[in-house]
């Protein structure tokens, strides 16, 4: 079967338009050969959302924006999306309009919460998410406030340093004047200082010579004193040793006599009968003293008028 040139050109045009349509939709992110479901939601402001912007789930593109239709009566915008059927949406799914770049590119993020699975053409709940720039501004604002506070404190410190600089200038001027005064005093008294230094040198030399002479004179005296002290110590030590030997010899002689029973102490230590008699005598003497304290009239008789009642004494003796 033969086709005319016109039929061939027409067929080529249809094929070209078909390829162009499929390629255009492919570039928009729509796969004409895959199965998708349509869902819609409403926003008060789409903030620059465009048809063919991506629909993502956990960062993965699962669909595209198909239509954006303003509804002036309700003061809202209807957004239709196509989402792959592999993603099961629930009745609690939220379509969040958010920024995906700092330049303001928009996308719809699908947040799937637990609930009943819904079918095609279901209305999803729409919410707006703060832009990246707004979030960055919110985070930077406290830092900017702190920077402003630091700058204010820095300005105060600089002002204080300025005042300190003026004070330092005055202090340096005073120090310069003082230094000049000291230099003048030193210049005026330099001659006196030279004379004092020379006199001190002479005095030091004289003291050195005097020290040498005293050392020469004192050394012989110290040597003689040391010899005399050694002799004196030797003499005293000899006398002490001799006296101690004599005392020890006498003590040994006394102890020997006592051990041999000679002398009073020797007899007392050797004669047991003498020791017993002395002990008995001491006991009798103690009894006599006790009786004397108890009956003093037996041993002492006196009268104020010189008389004496002898009958009474006899009676006491009989008793």
C-alpha positions as CSV (number, residue, x, y, z in Angstrom):
1,X,0.0,0.0,0.0
2,X,1.4,3.3,-1.1
3,X,0.9,6.6,0.8
4,X,0.9,9.9,-0.8
5,X,3.3,12.6,0.2
6,X,0.5,14.5,1.9
7,X,-0.4,11.4,4.1
8,X,3.2,10.9,5.0
9,X,3.7,14.5,6.0
10,X,0.5,14.4,8.1
11,X,1.5,11.2,9.8
12,X,4.9,12.6,10.6
13,X,3.3,15.7,12.1
14,X,1.0,13.6,14.3
15,X,4.0,11.5,15.5
16,X,6.0,14.7,16.1
17,X,3.2,16.3,18.1
18,X,2.7,13.1,20.2
19,X,6.4,12.9,21.0
20,X,6.5,16.6,21.8
21,X,3.5,16.2,24.2
22,X,4.9,13.2,25.9
23,X,8.3,14.9,26.2
24,X,6.8,18.0,27.6
25,X,4.9,16.1,30.2
26,X,8.0,14.1,31.0
27,X,9.9,17.2,31.6
28,X,7.2,18.4,33.9
29,X,7.6,15.2,35.9
30,X,4.5,13.4,34.6
31,X,4.9,9.8,33.5
32,X,2.1,9.2,31.0
33,X,2.6,5.4,31.2
34,X,2.4,5.1,35.0
35,X,-0.7,5.0,37.1
36,X,-1.3,8.1,39.4
37,X,-4.1,9.3,41.6
38,X,-5.3,12.8,41.9
39,X,-5.7,14.7,45.2
40,X,-6.4,18.3,45.9
41,X,-6.0,20.7,48.8
42,X,-6.6,24.4,49.5
43,X,-4.2,27.2,50.6
44,X,-4.9,30.8,51.5
45,X,-1.6,31.7,49.7
46,X,0.4,29.5,47.5
47,X,3.5,31.8,47.8
48,X,4.7,31.4,44.3
49,X,3.9,27.7,43.8
50,X,4.0,26.7,40.1
51,X,2.4,23.9,38.1
52,X,4.8,20.9,37.8
53,X,6.5,21.7,41.2
54,X,7.3,18.5,43.0
55,X,5.3,16.7,45.6
56,X,7.6,14.9,48.0
57,X,7.4,12.3,50.8
58,X,10.3,12.0,53.2
59,X,12.5,13.9,50.6
60,X,11.5,11.6,47.7
61,X,9.6,13.0,44.7
62,X,6.3,11.0,44.5
63,X,4.2,13.4,42.3
64,X,3.7,16.8,40.7
65,X,1.4,19.8,40.9
66,X,-1.1,19.5,38.1
67,X,-3.4,22.5,38.5
68,X,-3.5,25.8,40.5
69,X,-7.0,27.3,40.5
70,X,-7.8,30.5,42.5
71,X,-11.3,30.6,44.1
72,X,-12.0,34.2,44.7
73,X,-15.4,33.6,46.4
74,X,-13.8,31.5,49.2
75,X,-10.6,33.6,49.2
76,X,-8.4,30.5,48.7
77,X,-6.5,28.6,46.0
78,X,-7.2,25.1,45.0
79,X,-4.2,23.0,44.2
80,X,-4.5,19.6,42.4
81,X,-1.7,17.0,42.6
82,X,-1.0,13.7,41.0
83,X,0.7,11.2,43.3
84,X,1.9,7.7,42.5
85,X,-0.5,4.9,43.6
86,X,2.4,3.2,45.3
87,X,1.9,5.8,48.1
88,X,-1.1,5.1,50.2
89,X,-2.5,8.3,51.7
90,X,-4.7,8.3,54.8
91,X,-7.5,10.7,55.9
92,X,-5.1,12.4,58.3
93,X,-2.5,13.1,55.6
94,X,-1.3,16.7,55.5
95,X,0.0,18.6,52.4
96,X,2.5,21.1,53.6
97,X,3.5,23.9,51.3
98,X,7.2,24.6,52.0
99,X,10.4,26.1,50.7
100,X,13.0,23.7,49.3
101,X,15.8,26.2,48.7
102,X,16.9,29.5,50.1
103,X,15.9,31.1,46.8
104,X,12.3,30.4,47.5
105,X,11.5,27.4,45.3
106,X,8.3,25.7,46.5
107,X,7.2,22.1,46.9
108,X,4.5,20.2,48.7
109,X,5.6,17.8,51.4
110,X,3.3,14.9,52.2
111,X,3.1,14.0,55.9
112,X,1.2,10.7,56.3
113,X,-0.3,10.1,59.7
114,X,-2.1,7.0,60.9
115,X,-5.7,6.7,59.7
116,X,-8.0,5.2,57.2
117,X,-6.6,4.8,53.6
118,X,-8.3,7.1,51.2
119,X,-9.0,6.7,47.4
120,X,-8.5,9.0,44.4
121,X,-9.8,12.6,44.4
122,X,-9.7,13.0,48.2
123,X,-9.3,16.4,49.8
124,X,-6.1,16.6,51.8
125,X,-5.6,19.1,54.6
126,X,-3.3,21.9,53.6
127,X,-0.8,23.8,55.8
128,X,1.9,26.4,55.3
129,X,5.4,25.9,56.5
130,X,7.7,28.8,57.5
131,X,10.3,29.5,54.8
132,X,13.9,28.9,55.1
133,X,14.6,32.6,55.2
134,X,12.1,33.1,58.0
135,X,13.6,30.2,59.9
136,X,17.1,31.5,59.5
137,X,15.9,35.0,60.5
138,X,14.3,33.6,63.7
139,X,17.5,31.8,64.5
140,X,19.8,34.7,63.7
141,X,17.7,37.3,65.5
142,X,18.9,36.3,69.0
143,X,22.4,36.3,67.8
144,X,22.0,39.8,66.3
145,X,20.6,41.0,69.6
146,X,23.6,39.7,71.4
147,X,25.9,41.3,68.8
148,X,24.2,44.6,69.3
149,X,24.7,44.3,73.1
150,X,28.4,43.4,72.6
151,X,28.8,46.5,70.3
152,X,27.1,48.7,72.9
153,X,29.5,47.4,75.6
154,X,32.4,47.8,73.2
155,X,31.5,51.4,72.6
156,X,31.4,52.0,76.4
157,X,34.8,50.4,76.8
158,X,36.2,52.5,74.0
159,X,34.8,55.6,75.7
160,X,36.5,54.5,79.0
161,X,39.7,53.9,77.1
162,X,39.4,57.4,75.6
163,X,39.2,58.9,79.1
164,X,42.0,56.7,80.3
165,X,44.1,58.0,77.3
166,X,43.6,61.5,78.5
167,X,44.6,60.5,82.0
168,X,47.7,58.7,80.7
169,X,48.7,61.9,78.8
170,X,48.5,63.9,82.0
171,X,50.4,61.2,83.9
172,X,53.1,61.1,81.3
173,X,53.4,64.9,81.4
174,X,53.8,64.8,85.2
175,X,56.3,61.9,84.9
176,X,58.3,64.0,82.4
177,X,58.4,66.9,84.7
178,X,59.5,64.7,87.6
179,X,62.2,63.1,85.5
180,X,63.5,66.5,84.5
181,X,63.5,67.6,88.2
182,X,65.4,64.5,89.2
183,X,67.9,65.0,86.5
184,X,68.5,68.5,87.6
185,X,69.0,67.4,91.3
186,X,71.4,64.7,90.2
187,X,73.4,67.2,88.1
188,X,73.6,69.6,91.0
189,X,74.6,67.0,93.5
190,X,76.9,65.0,91.2
191,X,80.0,66.6,92.7
192,X,78.9,65.9,96.2
193,X,78.1,62.3,95.2
194,X,81.6,61.9,93.8
195,X,83.2,63.2,97.0
196,X,81.1,60.9,99.1
197,X,82.1,57.9,96.9
198,X,85.8,58.8,97.2
199,X,85.5,59.1,101.0
200,X,83.7,55.8,101.2
201,X,86.5,54.2,99.2
202,X,89.1,55.6,101.6
203,X,87.1,54.5,104.6
204,X,86.8,51.0,103.2
205,X,90.6,50.8,102.6
206,X,91.3,51.8,106.2
207,X,88.9,49.3,107.5
208,X,90.6,46.5,105.5
209,X,94.0,47.4,106.9
210,X,92.6,47.6,110.4
211,X,91.0,44.2,110.0
212,X,94.3,42.7,108.8
213,X,96.2,44.2,111.8
214,X,93.7,42.9,114.3
215,X,93.8,39.5,112.7
216,X,97.5,39.4,113.1
217,X,97.4,40.5,116.8
218,X,94.4,38.3,117.8
219,X,95.7,35.0,116.4
220,X,98.6,34.6,118.9
221,X,96.3,35.6,121.8
222,X,93.7,33.0,120.7
223,X,96.4,30.3,120.4
224,X,97.7,31.0,124.0
225,X,94.1,31.1,125.3
226,X,93.5,27.7,123.7
227,X,96.6,26.2,125.3
228,X,95.7,27.7,128.7
229,X,92.2,26.3,128.5
230,X,93.5,22.8,127.6
231,X,95.9,22.9,130.6
232,X,93.2,24.1,133.0
233,X,90.8,21.4,131.8
234,X,93.5,18.8,132.2
235,X,94.3,19.9,135.8
236,X,90.7,20.1,136.9
237,X,89.9,16.7,135.3
238,X,92.9,15.1,137.1
239,X,91.8,16.5,140.5
240,X,88.3,15.3,139.9
241,X,89.4,11.8,139.0
242,X,91.6,11.6,142.1
243,X,88.8,12.8,144.4
244,X,86.4,10.3,142.8
245,X,88.9,7.5,143.3
246,X,89.4,8.3,146.9
247,X,85.6,8.5,147.5
248,X,85.1,5.2,145.8
249,X,87.9,3.6,147.9
250,X,86.3,4.9,151.2
251,X,82.9,3.6,150.2
252,X,84.3,0.2,149.4
253,X,86.0,0.1,152.8
254,X,82.8,1.0,154.6
255,X,80.8,-1.7,152.7
256,X,83.5,-4.2,153.4
257,X,83.3,-3.5,157.2
258,X,79.5,-3.8,157.1
259,X,79.7,-7.0,155.2
260,X,82.2,-8.4,157.8
261,X,80.0,-7.4,160.8
262,X,82.4,-4.7,162.0
263,X,81.1,-1.4,163.5
264,X,77.6,-0.6,164.5
265,X,76.0,-1.0,161.1
266,X,77.9,-4.3,160.6
267,X,76.8,-5.7,163.9
268,X,73.2,-4.5,163.3
269,X,73.2,-6.3,159.9
270,X,74.9,-9.5,161.2
271,X,73.4,-9.9,164.8
272,X,69.8,-10.9,164.6
273,X,69.4,-10.9,168.4
274,X,70.4,-7.2,168.5
275,X,67.9,-6.5,165.8
276,X,65.2,-8.3,167.8
277,X,66.1,-6.5,171.0
278,X,66.0,-3.1,169.3
279,X,62.6,-4.0,167.8
280,X,61.2,-5.0,171.2
281,X,62.6,-1.9,172.8
282,X,60.9,0.2,170.2
283,X,57.6,-1.6,170.9
284,X,57.9,-1.0,174.6
285,X,58.8,2.6,174.1
286,X,55.7,3.0,171.9
287,X,53.5,1.4,174.6
288,X,55.0,3.7,177.3
289,X,54.3,6.8,175.3
290,X,50.7,5.7,174.7
291,X,50.2,5.1,178.5
292,X,51.8,8.4,179.2
293,X,49.3,10.2,177.0
294,X,46.4,8.2,178.5
295,X,47.4,8.6,182.2
296,X,49.7,11.5,182.6
297,X,49.1,11.8,186.4
298,X,50.8,8.5,187.1
299,X,54.1,10.0,186.0
300,X,53.7,13.8,186.8
301,X,52.4,15.0,190.3
302,X,52.1,18.8,191.1
303,X,49.7,21.1,193.0
304,X,48.9,24.7,192.7
305,X,49.2,25.2,196.6
306,X,52.2,23.0,197.0
307,X,50.2,20.2,198.7
308,X,49.7,16.7,197.5
309,X,46.8,14.3,198.1
310,X,48.8,11.1,198.8
311,X,45.6,9.1,199.7
312,X,44.2,9.8,196.3
313,X,47.4,8.7,194.6
314,X,47.4,5.5,196.6
315,X,43.8,4.9,195.6
316,X,44.7,5.5,191.9
317,X,47.7,3.1,192.3
318,X,45.4,0.4,193.8
319,X,43.0,0.8,191.0
